[in-house]
């Protein structure tokens, strides 16, 4: 049984939810998000709450129920508050700059790397080494942050590279530190 899927999703004031068959559209102060739901899942809007029900019974359907409850909840939270993810650049001479929808990274390669941000994701710099990404779509935000991190993943000896703000890099001692 999906315990997450059974919980109703509260719809705050100012959020408009349209459910048309398997299509759901959520509109709020920050924007509009849309999604198609699997045919096994049934969405019901009543008393300013969205209920996620199943049309069939089974383990797989219950897993989808919990998944789509989380996805729809992320849509509601996204159009009201939005999501934020921060990346830290560590390394001597490593830097980044944002111009429009292009993120330029100088991270140890012979040429700077230009990354084009999706239209729904906004980036800004905080200080010289912190990139803050904001979006109403949590899935797209996570994918964008992962692609930026992939440009120069943090290495385990000095920790140089691009990492998430809350990520801890496990350091290795290196060849000189291992000898006694």
Secondary structure, DSSP 4 states (H G I P E B T S, - for coil): --HHHHS-EE--TT-EEEEETTEEEEE-SS-EEEEE--TTEEEEEETTEEEEEESS-SHHHHHHHHHHHHHHHHHHHHHHT-EEEEEEEESTT-EEEEETTEEEEESSSSSPEEEEPPTT-EEEEETTTEEEEEES-HHHHHHHHHHHHHHTBPPTTT--EEEETT--PPPP--HHHH--
